[in-house]
Structure formats: C-alpha cells, structure tokens
Amino acid sequence: MIKAIIIDDERNSRDIIALMLGKYCPQVQIADTASDCADGIQKIKQHQPELVFLDLEMPDGTGFDVLQGTQEDAFEAVFVTAFEKKFLHTIRFSEVEIILKPIDKESLLQAVQTVAGRILSQASKHRYRVLLDNFNHGKQTSWEMVLPLVNGEDTTINTANIEYLEANTDKCTFYMADGSALQAERGFRHYADLFIPLRFYQVNNTQLVQLSHIHRVMQDSHHILLNSGAKLEITERRKKDLLTFHK
C-alpha cells in the first residue's frame, strides 16, 4: 500500500480525490487530509506519507511552500490545480506530476502509476530540488530542466545551454552548446510549446533554435549560422520573421 495525504483548501476537491482514489487506485491509502499549507506540513511530519496530493494555490501559500517546509521528508508529489499556466515552466521543466481540475480518471491513473513506479524503484527526488530552485528564482530567462532520456534515465540541464532542438520521429534531440546531443523521450511538439515563449524560434518544421545562439542569418541563402558553426535551413517566410524578431 502507498500511504498518501491530500492537501487542498477546497473540501469538495479533497473529497473527489479521495473518492476517485478509493474507486480506481486501491493501492493508495489516504492517511489524512489538510486544508492549508501549515496544516499540510504538520500532517506530513506526523504521518510520513509516501505520496502527497498537493493543491498549487492555497490561502496561506502554495504547494511549493509545502515542499519547502518538508524538504527532509522523502515523498513523491502530485500537484493538483485549475491554473497550470501561472507555474507552467516551474512544473513542466521539473517533470513532476500534475493533474488539472476538474480531475478525470485517466489523468489520475497516469499520475498514480508514474509515482508508484518511482516509489517502488526508490527513484531520486532530484526533480523536486529542480522545481524549488526554479520556483525560488522567480521570473527568469534560463531554467534548470529535468530531461527524460530514451534510455530511461534522466539528466538535468540548463536551458541557456541548449543551442537547438530537432524532431526525431516521435522523439526530440537536444543539441547543446558544448557539442553534445541528448535524445529526449518526449516529442518535438511538447518542447516547442514550452520553449517558444522563452526566446526560441522555429526555423523550419523540425528545428527550434535559441535566439542567443544564432551567430548570423545568412543573407545569400536560406540558412542560419549558429555559434557552434552548425548551419540550419530556414524558410523564406520564417527568415523574414526572424530578422524582425531577432533585432
């Protein structure tokens, strides 16, 4: 059995999570619930759960504050929220589990399956350190990022060191400033949606470039030259847009 706690300021939300866990996830045992951050921290220290369902925003703080107040306690977390966009990069770059309200069966089952696997394998909790580091730095131009690789392992990179991304069938390859290439488990579109707001630009259908790594837009051909010397194709329309965007 997986001992769990639900921390959410809405009683209806706590009840729904407990009801759905009882119905679809019999391996999860609810030890207690809490309605705010302070009570949640106390309940975690009291029960020492393996899994915590954490509301992102509560009257006295955030789910991140609960993590901060229980750093010495080893547990997996599933964040629950109706407003993902406010903390989009903090969450997605950390590869922590999140389910959106209203909660649906498939999302809950997937999140529980993922964290149950981590609990069974005693996986590293480094993703929570990355999450808190990103949260504590607030608004920023570069982020720490947990990158799941095709070999089943994770690595941590800084987004400032990404030169460009390239679609590779249903996966995505990260080309780094140091010349290394990392084969990510997730697909290109997943990362494009995350990176475009962070001064990355899609130069063609399969490649996304970080603007700070562009050395030159070549005027006599449909190519851009990167700081590493790599040359990437760019469509005429995207080239015109890039010249405006890159000023």
Rosetta blueprint (number, residue, H / E / L):
1 M L
2 I E
3 K E
4 A E
5 I E
6 I E
7 I E
8 D L
9 D L
10 E L
11 R H
12 N H
13 S H
14 R H
15 D H
16 I H
17 I H
18 A H
19 L H
20 M H
21 L H
22 G H
23 K H
24 Y H
25 C L
26 P L
27 Q L
28 V E
29 Q E
30 I E
31 A E
32 D E
33 T E
34 A E
35 S L
36 D L
37 C H
38 A H
39 D H
40 G H
41 I H
42 Q H
43 K H
44 I H
45 K H
46 Q H
47 H H
48 Q L
49 P L
50 E L
51 L E
52 V E
53 F E
54 L E
55 D E
56 L L
57 E E
58 M E
59 P L
60 D L
61 G E
62 T E
63 G H
64 F H
65 D H
66 V H
67 L H
68 Q H
69 G L
70 T L
71 Q L
72 E L
73 D L
74 A L
75 F L
76 E E
77 A E
78 V E
79 F E
80 V E
81 T E
82 A L
83 F L
84 E L
85 K H
86 K H
87 F H
88 L H
89 H H
90 T H
91 I H
92 R H
93 F L
94 S L
95 E L
96 V L
97 E E
98 I E
99 I E
100 L E
101 K L
102 P L
103 I L
104 D L
105 K H
106 E H
107 S H
108 L H
109 L H
110 Q H
111 A H
112 V H
113 Q H
114 T H
115 V H
116 A H
117 G H
118 R H
119 I H
120 L H
121 S H
122 Q L
123 A L
124 S L
125 K L
126 H H
127 R H
128 Y H
129 R H
130 V H
131 L H
132 L H
133 D H
134 N H
135 F H
136 N H
137 H H
138 G L
139 K L
140 Q L
141 T L
142 S L
143 W L
144 E E
145 M E
146 V E
147 L E
148 P E
149 L E
150 V L
151 N L
152 G L
153 E L
154 D E
155 T E
156 T E
157 I E
158 N E
159 T H
160 A H
161 N H
162 I E
163 E E
164 Y E
165 L E
166 E E
167 A E
168 N E
169 T L
170 D L
171 K E
172 C E
173 T E
174 F E
175 Y E
176 M E
177 A L
178 D L
179 G L
180 S L
181 A E
182 L E
183 Q E
184 A E
185 E L
186 R L
187 G L
188 F H
189 R H
190 H H
191 Y H
192 A H
193 D H
194 L H
195 F H
196 I H
197 P H
198 L H
199 R L
200 F E
201 Y E
202 Q E
203 V L
204 N L
205 N L
206 T L
207 Q E
208 L E
209 V E
210 Q E
211 L H
212 S H
213 H H
214 I E
215 H E
216 R E
217 V E
218 M L
219 Q L
220 D L
221 S L
222 H L
223 H E
224 I E
225 L E
226 L E
227 N L
228 S L
229 G L
230 A L
231 K E
232 L E
233 E E
234 I L
235 T L
236 E H
237 R H
238 R H
239 K H
240 K H
241 D H
242 L H
243 L H
244 T H
245 F H
246 H L
247 K L
